[in-house]
Amino acid sequence: MINRSPARDRPGANVSGANLSYVSLINAGITNVDLTGCRVYGVSAWNVKLSSGTRQQDLVITAKDEPEVTVDNIEVAQFVYLLRTGAAERSVVPRKPGNAGGGKGPQFKTDARRGEGPGDWAT
């Protein structure tokens, strides 16, 4: 059973093989559920509460028109997909070191002393 209430021991559901693409599982309680073989492409899985009875084998993280890639944990599915496509690297690692955010980086006065007026700026 997939719900937004705290995880409790109750009979689970078998949704194995279901297409769960683009489903929001934010703060969801997924207890005693069989997710084996589900397509989880585009799933938002943040702060998911899982139970020991939840089965997560062969979760498909790719779109239908892409070569099939599987993982065994819904919490890491979106991360693995981003690593696989390089999207995580593009959004985290600046392309030009020293130019993160498009600025020129820090600037320092080359001839300034405390209490003096303007000096020459080094870039």
N, CA, C and O atoms as CSV, one atom per row, in Angstrom:
chain,resi,resn,atom,element,x,y,z
A,1,MET,N,N,0.840,-1.166,0.000
A,1,MET,CA,C,0.000,0.000,0.000
A,1,MET,C,C,0.888,1.232,0.000
A,1,MET,O,O,1.776,1.349,0.845
A,2,ILE,N,N,0.671,2.137,-0.914
A,2,ILE,CA,C,1.417,3.388,-0.988
A,2,ILE,C,C,0.506,4.479,-0.444
A,2,ILE,O,O,-0.573,4.726,-0.983
A,3,ASN,N,N,0.949,5.134,0.633
A,3,ASN,CA,C,0.127,6.176,1.235
A,3,ASN,C,C,1.014,7.224,1.864
A,3,ASN,O,O,2.235,7.073,1.888
A,4,ARG,N,N,0.423,8.273,2.368
A,4,ARG,CA,C,1.178,9.356,2.987
A,4,ARG,C,C,1.139,9.300,4.512
A,4,ARG,O,O,1.622,10.221,5.172
A,5,SER,N,N,0.582,8.257,5.072
A,5,SER,CA,C,0.554,8.116,6.523
A,5,SER,C,C,1.813,7.403,6.985
A,5,SER,O,O,2.489,6.763,6.180
A,6,PRO,N,N,2.143,7.502,8.277
A,6,PRO,CA,C,3.344,6.825,8.774
A,6,PRO,C,C,3.286,5.328,8.488
A,6,PRO,O,O,2.217,4.718,8.470
A,7,ALA,N,N,4.464,4.757,8.265
A,7,ALA,CA,C,4.540,3.333,7.951
A,7,ALA,C,C,4.048,2.508,9.136
A,7,ALA,O,O,4.445,2.744,10.277
A,8,ARG,N,N,3.181,1.539,8.854
A,8,ARG,CA,C,2.655,0.626,9.875
A,8,ARG,C,C,2.648,-0.769,9.284
A,8,ARG,O,O,2.663,-0.938,8.065
A,9,ASP,N,N,2.626,-1.772,10.158
A,9,ASP,CA,C,2.516,-3.140,9.672
A,9,ASP,C,C,1.081,-3.401,9.257
A,9,ASP,O,O,0.176,-3.389,10.092
A,10,ARG,N,N,0.870,-3.634,7.978
A,10,ARG,CA,C,-0.440,-3.971,7.443
A,10,ARG,C,C,-0.234,-4.753,6.164
A,10,ARG,O,O,0.855,-4.724,5.592
A,11,PRO,N,N,-1.231,-5.433,5.719
A,11,PRO,CA,C,-1.058,-6.197,4.478
A,11,PRO,C,C,-0.605,-5.280,3.352
A,11,PRO,O,O,-1.083,-4.153,3.226
A,12,GLY,N,N,0.314,-5.768,2.541
A,12,GLY,CA,C,0.852,-4.958,1.472
A,12,GLY,C,C,0.163,-5.210,0.150
A,12,GLY,O,O,-0.730,-6.050,0.036
A,13,ALA,N,N,0.598,-4.469,-0.835
A,13,ALA,CA,C,0.043,-4.592,-2.171
A,13,ALA,C,C,1.102,-5.154,-3.104
A,13,ALA,O,O,2.299,-5.024,-2.851
A,14,ASN,N,N,0.658,-5.770,-4.165
A,14,ASN,CA,C,1.558,-6.252,-5.195
A,14,ASN,C,C,1.334,-5.384,-6.424
A,14,ASN,O,O,0.351,-5.551,-7.147
A,15,VAL,N,N,2.247,-4.464,-6.648
A,15,VAL,CA,C,2.173,-3.602,-7.820
A,15,VAL,C,C,3.316,-3.925,-8.784
A,15,VAL,O,O,3.666,-3.107,-9.635
A,16,SER,N,N,3.892,-5.111,-8.646
A,16,SER,CA,C,5.047,-5.481,-9.466
A,16,SER,C,C,4.725,-5.302,-10.947
A,16,SER,O,O,3.651,-5.670,-11.424
A,17,GLY,N,N,5.689,-4.728,-11.652
A,17,GLY,CA,C,5.549,-4.505,-13.083
A,17,GLY,C,C,4.749,-3.273,-13.452
A,17,GLY,O,O,4.587,-2.994,-14.640
A,18,ALA,N,N,4.241,-2.520,-12.482
A,18,ALA,CA,C,3.421,-1.333,-12.776
A,18,ALA,C,C,4.290,-0.191,-13.299
A,18,ALA,O,O,5.481,-0.108,-13.000
A,19,ASN,N,N,3.673,0.678,-14.079
A,19,ASN,CA,C,4.346,1.875,-14.570
A,19,ASN,C,C,4.079,3.001,-13.568
A,19,ASN,O,O,2.982,3.556,-13.522
A,20,LEU,N,N,5.087,3.326,-12.773
A,20,LEU,CA,C,4.975,4.385,-11.770
A,20,LEU,C,C,5.697,5.654,-12.221
A,20,LEU,O,O,6.046,6.493,-11.391
A,21,SER,N,N,5.923,5.800,-13.521
A,21,SER,CA,C,6.628,6.970,-14.039
A,21,SER,C,C,5.951,8.261,-13.590
A,21,SER,O,O,4.727,8.379,-13.630
A,22,TYR,N,N,6.755,9.217,-13.168
A,22,TYR,CA,C,6.344,10.562,-12.778
A,22,TYR,C,C,5.482,10.618,-11.510
A,22,TYR,O,O,4.857,11.646,-11.247
A,23,VAL,N,N,5.435,9.554,-10.729
A,23,VAL,CA,C,4.662,9.541,-9.492
A,23,VAL,C,C,5.424,10.308,-8.410
A,23,VAL,O,O,6.647,10.195,-8.317
A,24,SER,N,N,4.717,11.080,-7.601
A,24,SER,CA,C,5.319,11.784,-6.474
A,24,SER,C,C,5.201,10.903,-5.234
A,24,SER,O,O,4.102,10.588,-4.777
A,25,LEU,N,N,6.355,10.514,-4.701
A,25,LEU,CA,C,6.392,9.696,-3.481
A,25,LEU,C,C,7.023,10.475,-2.333
A,25,LEU,O,O,7.663,9.886,-1.462
A,26,ILE,N,N,6.851,11.767,-2.328
A,26,ILE,CA,C,7.434,12.615,-1.292
A,26,ILE,C,C,6.742,12.332,0.038
A,26,ILE,O,O,5.523,12.455,0.155
A,27,ASN,N,N,7.548,11.947,1.051
A,27,ASN,CA,C,7.069,11.592,2.390
A,27,ASN,C,C,6.081,10.427,2.378
A,27,ASN,O,O,5.277,10.298,3.302
A,28,ALA,N,N,6.125,9.597,1.373
A,28,ALA,CA,C,5.186,8.470,1.268
A,28,ALA,C,C,5.619,7.315,2.150
A,28,ALA,O,O,6.812,7.072,2.334
A,29,GLY,N,N,4.652,6.615,2.688
A,29,GLY,CA,C,4.907,5.384,3.424
A,29,GLY,C,C,4.652,4.205,2.498
A,29,GLY,O,O,3.518,3.981,2.072
A,30,ILE,N,N,5.694,3.455,2.185
A,30,ILE,CA,C,5.574,2.305,1.283
A,30,ILE,C,C,5.910,1.075,2.111
A,30,ILE,O,O,7.080,0.732,2.280
A,31,THR,N,N,4.892,0.421,2.622
A,31,THR,CA,C,5.104,-0.676,3.554
A,31,THR,C,C,4.588,-1.989,2.988
A,31,THR,O,O,3.466,-2.083,2.490
A,32,ASN,N,N,5.441,-2.993,3.080
A,32,ASN,CA,C,5.082,-4.350,2.657
A,32,ASN,C,C,4.541,-4.389,1.227
A,32,ASN,O,O,3.579,-5.104,0.948
A,33,VAL,N,N,5.141,-3.638,0.341
A,33,VAL,CA,C,4.699,-3.547,-1.048
A,33,VAL,C,C,5.719,-4.240,-1.938
A,33,VAL,O,O,6.924,-4.122,-1.714
A,34,ASP,N,N,5.249,-4.956,-2.937
A,34,ASP,CA,C,6.134,-5.577,-3.923
A,34,ASP,C,C,6.226,-4.650,-5.128
A,34,ASP,O,O,5.284,-4.546,-5.914
A,35,LEU,N,N,7.375,-3.973,-5.272
A,35,LEU,CA,C,7.622,-3.055,-6.381
A,35,LEU,C,C,8.468,-3.694,-7.482
A,35,LEU,O,O,8.913,-3.000,-8.396
A,36,THR,N,N,8.692,-4.981,-7.409
A,36,THR,CA,C,9.572,-5.673,-8.343
A,36,THR,C,C,9.196,-5.362,-9.790
A,36,THR,O,O,8.047,-5.528,-10.200
A,37,GLY,N,N,10.188,-4.910,-10.551
A,37,GLY,CA,C,9.997,-4.674,-11.979
A,37,GLY,C,C,9.210,-3.432,-12.342
A,37,GLY,O,O,8.856,-3.262,-13.509
A,38,CYS,N,N,8.921,-2.557,-11.389
A,38,CYS,CA,C,8.166,-1.340,-11.699
A,38,CYS,C,C,9.034,-0.354,-12.477
A,38,CYS,O,O,10.242,-0.267,-12.258
A,39,ARG,N,N,8.409,0.380,-13.381
A,39,ARG,CA,C,9.097,1.479,-14.079
A,39,ARG,C,C,8.954,2.707,-13.196
A,39,ARG,O,O,7.839,3.152,-12.925
A,40,VAL,N,N,10.088,3.265,-12.740
A,40,VAL,CA,C,10.088,4.400,-11.827
A,40,VAL,C,C,10.761,5.627,-12.452
A,40,VAL,O,O,11.250,6.506,-11.742
A,41,TYR,N,N,10.780,5.673,-13.764
A,41,TYR,CA,C,11.357,6.817,-14.478
A,41,TYR,C,C,10.614,8.101,-14.088
A,41,TYR,O,O,9.388,8.165,-14.178
A,42,GLY,N,N,11.358,9.113,-13.659
A,42,GLY,CA,C,10.764,10.400,-13.314
A,42,GLY,C,C,10.105,10.469,-11.955
A,42,GLY,O,O,9.453,11.465,-11.643
A,43,VAL,N,N,10.254,9.438,-11.132
A,43,VAL,CA,C,9.639,9.421,-9.806
A,43,VAL,C,C,10.360,10.403,-8.881
A,43,VAL,O,O,11.587,10.491,-8.900
A,44,SER,N,N,9.598,11.135,-8.076
A,44,SER,CA,C,10.167,11.965,-7.014
A,44,SER,C,C,10.075,11.157,-5.730
A,44,SER,O,O,8.985,10.950,-5.197
A,45,ALA,N,N,11.216,10.702,-5.235
A,45,ALA,CA,C,11.242,9.839,-4.047
A,45,ALA,C,C,12.078,10.505,-2.964
A,45,ALA,O,O,13.274,10.236,-2.842
A,46,TRP,N,N,11.455,11.366,-2.185
A,46,TRP,CA,C,12.145,12.095,-1.125
A,46,TRP,C,C,11.541,11.710,0.223
A,46,TRP,O,O,10.323,11.751,0.399
A,47,ASN,N,N,12.393,11.339,1.163
A,47,ASN,CA,C,11.972,11.007,2.521
A,47,ASN,C,C,10.915,9.898,2.535
A,47,ASN,O,O,9.926,9.967,3.264
A,48,VAL,N,N,11.151,8.882,1.716
A,48,VAL,CA,C,10.233,7.751,1.619
A,48,VAL,C,C,10.418,6.849,2.834
A,48,VAL,O,O,11.547,6.552,3.225
A,49,LYS,N,N,9.312,6.414,3.429
A,49,LYS,CA,C,9.358,5.499,4.566
A,49,LYS,C,C,9.095,4.088,4.066
A,49,LYS,O,O,7.985,3.777,3.633
A,50,LEU,N,N,10.112,3.233,4.125
A,50,LEU,CA,C,10.011,1.856,3.645
A,50,LEU,C,C,9.982,0.904,4.831
A,50,LEU,O,O,10.478,1.234,5.908
A,51,SER,N,N,9.405,-0.272,4.637
A,51,SER,CA,C,9.431,-1.298,5.677
A,51,SER,C,C,10.333,-2.438,5.214
A,51,SER,O,O,10.719,-2.508,4.047
A,52,SER,N,N,10.655,-3.316,6.135
A,52,SER,CA,C,11.489,-4.462,5.778
A,52,SER,C,C,10.761,-5.399,4.823
A,52,SER,O,O,11.396,-6.207,4.146
A,53,GLY,N,N,9.447,-5.299,4.762
A,53,GLY,CA,C,8.668,-6.141,3.857
A,53,GLY,C,C,8.500,-5.572,2.461
A,53,GLY,O,O,7.855,-6.197,1.619
A,54,THR,N,N,9.068,-4.396,2.193
A,54,THR,CA,C,8.969,-3.791,0.869
A,54,THR,C,C,10.017,-4.403,-0.048
A,54,THR,O,O,11.205,-4.393,0.272
A,55,ARG,N,N,9.585,-4.936,-1.188
A,55,ARG,CA,C,10.499,-5.540,-2.163
A,55,ARG,C,C,10.759,-4.539,-3.281
A,55,ARG,O,O,9.828,-3.955,-3.835
A,56,GLN,N,N,12.052,-4.345,-3.610
A,56,GLN,CA,C,12.453,-3.352,-4.594
A,56,GLN,C,C,13.473,-3.918,-5.573
A,56,GLN,O,O,14.568,-3.366,-5.673
A,57,GLN,N,N,13.181,-4.952,-6.273
A,57,GLN,CA,C,14.139,-5.520,-7.208
A,57,GLN,C,C,13.796,-5.082,-8.636
A,57,GLN,O,O,12.629,-4.939,-9.002
A,58,ASP,N,N,14.853,-4.874,-9.428
A,58,ASP,CA,C,14.723,-4.606,-10.863
A,58,ASP,C,C,13.813,-3.419,-11.166
A,58,ASP,O,O,12.956,-3.503,-12.046
A,59,LEU,N,N,13.995,-2.315,-10.445
A,59,LEU,CA,C,13.238,-1.096,-10.725
A,59,LEU,C,C,13.821,-0.448,-11.976
A,59,LEU,O,O,15.019,-0.170,-12.027
A,60,VAL,N,N,12.999,-0.207,-12.971
A,60,VAL,CA,C,13.450,0.335,-14.252
A,60,VAL,C,C,13.490,1.855,-14.148
A,60,VAL,O,O,12.463,2.488,-13.902
A,61,ILE,N,N,14.678,2.450,-14.335
A,61,ILE,CA,C,14.841,3.894,-14.148
A,61,ILE,C,C,14.876,4.665,-15.453
A,61,ILE,O,O,15.017,5.888,-15.434
A,62,THR,N,N,14.754,3.995,-16.578
A,62,THR,CA,C,14.837,4.658,-17.872
A,62,THR,C,C,13.458,4.770,-18.516
A,62,THR,O,O,12.529,4.045,-18.159
A,63,ALA,N,N,13.345,5.691,-19.470
A,63,ALA,CA,C,12.103,5.863,-20.219
A,63,ALA,C,C,11.902,4.666,-21.146
A,63,ALA,O,O,12.841,3.919,-21.417
A,64,LYS,N,N,10.685,4.492,-21.626
A,64,LYS,CA,C,10.368,3.342,-22.476
A,64,LYS,C,C,11.209,3.288,-23.747
A,64,LYS,O,O,11.505,2.200,-24.242
A,65,ASP,N,N,11.598,4.442,-24.284
A,65,ASP,CA,C,12.354,4.473,-25.539
A,65,ASP,C,C,13.873,4.430,-25.338
A,65,ASP,O,O,14.620,4.604,-26.300
A,66,GLU,N,N,14.341,4.203,-24.105
A,66,GLU,CA,C,15.768,4.107,-23.798
A,66,GLU,C,C,16.120,2.671,-23.434
A,66,GLU,O,O,15.252,1.900,-23.025
A,67,PRO,N,N,17.405,2.307,-23.582
A,67,PRO,CA,C,17.825,0.975,-23.132
A,67,PRO,C,C,17.505,0.819,-21.642
A,67,PRO,O,O,17.727,1.739,-20.855
A,68,GLU,N,N,16.987,-0.339,-21.265
A,68,GLU,CA,C,16.532,-0.563,-19.895
A,68,GLU,C,C,17.687,-0.663,-18.920
A,68,GLU,O,O,18.610,-1.454,-19.112
A,69,VAL,N,N,17.629,0.149,-17.869
A,69,VAL,CA,C,18.590,0.129,-16.769
A,69,VAL,C,C,17.782,-0.059,-15.490
A,69,VAL,O,O,16.769,0.608,-15.281
A,70,THR,N,N,18.244,-0.980,-14.630
A,70,THR,CA,C,17.506,-1.252,-13.400
A,70,THR,C,C,18.373,-1.026,-12.165
A,70,THR,O,O,19.599,-1.129,-12.215
A,71,VAL,N,N,17.702,-0.714,-11.056
A,71,VAL,CA,C,18.335,-0.589,-9.741
A,71,VAL,C,C,17.460,-1.342,-8.740
A,71,VAL,O,O,16.335,-1.729,-9.059
A,72,ASP,N,N,17.970,-1.542,-7.556
A,72,ASP,CA,C,17.225,-2.276,-6.540
A,72,ASP,C,C,16.864,-1.415,-5.332
A,72,ASP,O,O,16.708,-1.935,-4.227
A,73,ASN,N,N,16.730,-0.100,-5.534
A,73,ASN,CA,C,16.377,0.787,-4.431
A,73,ASN,C,C,15.729,2.045,-4.992
A,73,ASN,O,O,16.359,2.784,-5.749
A,74,ILE,N,N,14.488,2.290,-4.630
A,74,ILE,CA,C,13.753,3.446,-5.158
A,74,ILE,C,C,14.351,4.770,-4.693
A,74,ILE,O,O,14.231,5.781,-5.385
A,75,GLU,N,N,14.994,4.769,-3.528
A,75,GLU,CA,C,15.575,6.000,-3.003
A,75,GLU,C,C,16.782,6.471,-3.812
A,75,GLU,O,O,17.083,7.664,-3.833
A,76,VAL,N,N,17.470,5.555,-4.471
A,76,VAL,CA,C,18.633,5.951,-5.268
A,76,VAL,C,C,18.348,5.953,-6.770
A,76,VAL,O,O,19.228,6.290,-7.562
A,77,ALA,N,N,17.150,5.588,-7.164
A,77,ALA,CA,C,16.817,5.478,-8.585
A,77,ALA,C,C,17.033,6.796,-9.325
A,77,ALA,O,O,17.661,6.804,-10.384
A,78,GLN,N,N,16.526,7.911,-8.792
A,78,GLN,CA,C,16.669,9.182,-9.497
A,78,GLN,C,C,18.122,9.631,-9.537
A,78,GLN,O,O,18.557,10.230,-10.520
A,79,PHE,N,N,18.878,9.349,-8.479
A,79,PHE,CA,C,20.292,9.719,-8.447
A,79,PHE,C,C,21.090,8.934,-9.485
A,79,PHE,O,O,21.911,9.506,-10.202
A,80,VAL,N,N,20.850,7.637,-9.565
A,80,VAL,CA,C,21.560,6.799,-10.539
A,80,VAL,C,C,21.229,7.249,-11.963
A,80,VAL,O,O,22.104,7.271,-12.828
A,81,TYR,N,N,19.973,7.607,-12.202
A,81,TYR,CA,C,19.603,8.080,-13.539
A,81,TYR,C,C,20.368,9.362,-13.880
A,81,TYR,O,O,20.872,9.506,-14.995
A,82,LEU,N,N,20.457,10.288,-12.929
A,82,LEU,CA,C,21.185,11.531,-13.180
A,82,LEU,C,C,22.663,11.274,-13.416
A,82,LEU,O,O,23.269,11.907,-14.280
A,83,LEU,N,N,23.252,10.355,-12.661
A,83,LEU,CA,C,24.651,10.004,-12.886
A,83,LEU,C,C,24.849,9.395,-14.277
A,83,LEU,O,O,25.812,9.704,-14.979
A,84,ARG,N,N,23.918,8.529,-14.650
A,84,ARG,CA,C,24.000,7.830,-15.935
A,84,ARG,C,C,23.937,8.806,-17.108
A,84,ARG,O,O,24.653,8.637,-18.094
A,85,THR,N,N,23.092,9.816,-17.007
A,85,THR,CA,C,22.918,10.758,-18.113
A,85,THR,C,C,23.883,11.932,-18.052
A,85,THR,O,O,23.983,12.699,-19.010
A,86,GLY,N,N,24.594,12.082,-16.942
A,86,GLY,CA,C,25.520,13.198,-16.798
A,86,GLY,C,C,24.844,14.472,-16.314
A,86,GLY,O,O,25.513,15.493,-16.149
A,87,ALA,N,N,23.541,14.438,-16.084
A,87,ALA,CA,C,22.822,15.628,-15.641
A,87,ALA,C,C,23.291,16.098,-14.276
A,87,ALA,O,O,23.335,17.302,-14.025
A,88,ALA,N,N,23.644,15.177,-13.388
A,88,ALA,CA,C,24.108,15.558,-12.053
A,88,ALA,C,C,25.415,16.330,-12.150
A,88,ALA,O,O,25.613,17.315,-11.439
A,89,GLU,N,N,26.295,15.889,-13.017
A,89,GLU,CA,C,27.582,16.570,-13.173
A,89,GLU,C,C,27.394,17.971,-13.735
A,89,GLU,O,O,28.048,18.907,-13.277
A,90,ARG,N,N,26.524,18.134,-14.708
A,90,ARG,CA,C,26.305,19.445,-15.304
A,90,ARG,C,C,25.733,20.444,-14.314
A,90,ARG,O,O,26.069,21.627,-14.373
A,91,SER,N,N,24.878,19.995,-13.405
A,91,SER,CA,C,24.242,20.935,-12.498
A,91,SER,C,C,25.054,21.198,-11.230
A,91,SER,O,O,24.739,22.130,-10.490
A,92,VAL,N,N,26.087,20.404,-10.962
A,92,VAL,CA,C,26.849,20.556,-9.737
A,92,VAL,C,C,28.269,21.048,-9.986
A,92,VAL,O,O,28.775,21.877,-9.229
A,93,VAL,N,N,28.908,20.557,-11.022
A,93,VAL,CA,C,30.303,20.880,-11.284
A,93,VAL,C,C,30.393,22.007,-12.312
A,93,VAL,O,O,29.891,21.862,-13.427
A,94,PRO,N,N,31.031,23.139,-11.951
A,94,PRO,CA,C,31.159,24.233,-12.920
A,94,PRO,C,C,32.025,23.816,-14.101
A,94,PRO,O,O,33.003,23.086,-13.938
A,95,ARG,N,N,31.662,24.281,-15.283
A,95,ARG,CA,C,32.420,23.934,-16.487
A,95,ARG,C,C,33.784,24.601,-16.514
A,95,ARG,O,O,34.749,24.020,-17.010
A,96,LYS,N,N,33.875,25.817,-15.986
A,96,LYS,CA,C,35.141,26.539,-15.973
A,96,LYS,C,C,35.535,26.820,-14.529
A,96,LYS,O,O,34.972,27.718,-13.903
A,97,PRO,N,N,36.494,26.067,-13.987
A,97,PRO,CA,C,36.908,26.334,-12.609
A,97,PRO,C,C,37.319,27.792,-12.441
A,97,PRO,O,O,37.977,28.354,-13.316
A,98,GLY,N,N,36.942,28.399,-11.341
A,98,GLY,CA,C,37.263,29.795,-11.094
A,98,GLY,C,C,36.224,30.740,-11.653
A,98,GLY,O,O,36.278,31.944,-11.404
A,99,ASN,N,N,35.267,30.201,-12.416
A,99,ASN,CA,C,34.241,31.051,-12.999
A,99,ASN,C,C,32.861,30.535,-12.605
A,99,ASN,O,O,31.898,30.714,-13.350
A,100,ALA,N,N,32.759,29.908,-11.465
A,100,ALA,CA,C,31.468,29.388,-11.009
A,100,ALA,C,C,30.490,30.536,-10.847
A,100,ALA,O,O,30.828,31.571,-10.273
A,101,GLY,N,N,29.307,30.360,-11.338
A,101,GLY,CA,C,28.289,31.384,-11.230
A,101,GLY,C,C,28.448,32.497,-12.238
A,101,GLY,O,O,27.669,33.450,-12.214
A,102,GLY,N,N,29.423,32.417,-13.123
A,102,GLY,CA,C,29.583,33.411,-14.183
A,102,GLY,C,C,30.372,34.639,-13.777
A,102,GLY,O,O,30.616,35.501,-14.623
A,103,GLY,N,N,30.784,34.762,-12.520
A,103,GLY,CA,C,31.551,35.922,-12.089
A,103,GLY,C,C,33.032,35.746,-12.355
A,103,GLY,O,O,33.470,34.708,-12.852
A,104,LYS,N,N,33.805,36.784,-12.015
A,104,LYS,CA,C,35.248,36.721,-12.223
A,104,LYS,C,C,35.984,36.177,-11.008
A,104,LYS,O,O,37.211,36.074,-11.027
A,105,GLY,N,N,35.272,35.832,-9.972
A,105,GLY,CA,C,35.933,35.349,-8.770
A,105,GLY,C,C,36.271,36.493,-7.842
A,105,GLY,O,O,35.884,37.631,-8.108
A,106,PRO,N,N,36.987,36.224,-6.752
A,106,PRO,CA,C,37.282,37.281,-5.780
A,106,PRO,C,C,38.267,38.298,-6.332
A,106,PRO,O,O,39.132,37.975,-7.146
A,107,GLN,N,N,38.115,39.529,-5.871
A,107,GLN,CA,C,39.040,40.599,-6.250
A,107,GLN,C,C,39.702,41.124,-4.981
A,107,GLN,O,O,39.059,41.233,-3.937
A,108,PHE,N,N,40.991,41.448,-5.077
A,108,PHE,CA,C,41.736,41.923,-3.921
A,108,PHE,C,C,42.508,43.176,-4.293
A,108,PHE,O,O,42.994,43.305,-5.416
A,109,LYS,N,N,42.621,44.109,-3.338
A,109,LYS,CA,C,43.449,45.293,-3.549
A,109,LYS,C,C,44.909,44.878,-3.469
A,109,LYS,O,O,45.291,44.114,-2.582
A,110,THR,N,N,45.723,45.370,-4.384
A,110,THR,CA,C,47.130,44.992,-4.396
A,110,THR,C,C,48.000,45.935,-3.577
A,110,THR,O,O,49.082,45.550,-3.132
A,111,ASP,N,N,47.541,47.168,-3.373
A,111,ASP,CA,C,48.384,48.125,-2.662
A,111,ASP,C,C,47.646,48.840,-1.533
A,111,ASP,O,O,48.020,49.946,-1.143
A,112,ALA,N,N,46.614,48.217,-1.020
A,112,ALA,CA,C,45.814,48.866,0.030
A,112,ALA,C,C,46.348,48.529,1.406
A,112,ALA,O,O,46.822,47.419,1.651
A,113,ARG,N,N,46.266,49.490,2.291
A,113,ARG,CA,C,46.569,49.292,3.693
A,113,ARG,C,C,45.358,49.723,4.485
A,113,ARG,O,O,44.525,50.490,4.000
A,114,ARG,N,N,45.264,49.236,5.686
A,114,ARG,CA,C,44.125,49.569,6.526
A,114,ARG,C,C,43.993,51.090,6.669
A,114,ARG,O,O,44.958,51.788,6.981
A,115,GLY,N,N,42.773,51.580,6.433
A,115,GLY,CA,C,42.505,52.999,6.620
A,115,GLY,C,C,42.854,53.856,5.428
A,115,GLY,O,O,42.615,55.063,5.456
A,116,GLU,N,N,43.421,53.268,4.362
A,116,GLU,CA,C,43.758,54.065,3.188
A,116,GLU,C,C,42.583,54.149,2.232
A,116,GLU,O,O,41.606,53.414,2.377
A,117,GLY,N,N,42.672,55.015,1.285
A,117,GLY,CA,C,41.645,55.185,0.259
A,117,GLY,C,C,41.719,54.087,-0.774
A,117,GLY,O,O,42.264,53.014,-0.516
A,118,PRO,N,N,41.166,54.355,-1.951
A,118,PRO,CA,C,41.114,53.334,-2.991
A,118,PRO,C,C,42.509,52.926,-3.454
A,118,PRO,O,O,43.437,53.734,-3.459
A,119,GLY,N,N,42.640,51.662,-3.842
A,119,GLY,CA,C,43.903,51.167,-4.373
A,119,GLY,C,C,43.667,50.492,-5.715
A,119,GLY,O,O,42.565,50.551,-6.261
A,120,ASP,N,N,44.693,49.857,-6.240
A,120,ASP,CA,C,44.548,49.111,-7.494
A,120,ASP,C,C,43.935,47.752,-7.189
A,120,ASP,O,O,44.307,47.104,-6.211
A,121,TRP,N,N,43.009,47.328,-8.017
A,121,TRP,CA,C,42.336,46.045,-7.821
A,121,TRP,C,C,42.928,44.994,-8.718
A,121,TRP,O,O,43.115,45.217,-9.914
A,122,ALA,N,N,43.227,43.831,-8.138
A,122,ALA,CA,C,43.723,42.673,-8.898
A,122,ALA,C,C,42.550,41.740,-9.156
A,122,ALA,O,O,41.670,41.561,-8.315
A,123,THR,N,N,42.568,41.161,-10.333
A,123,THR,CA,C,41.497,40.192,-10.651
A,123,THR,C,C,42.072,38.846,-10.929
A,123,THR,O,O,41.331,37.905,-11.213
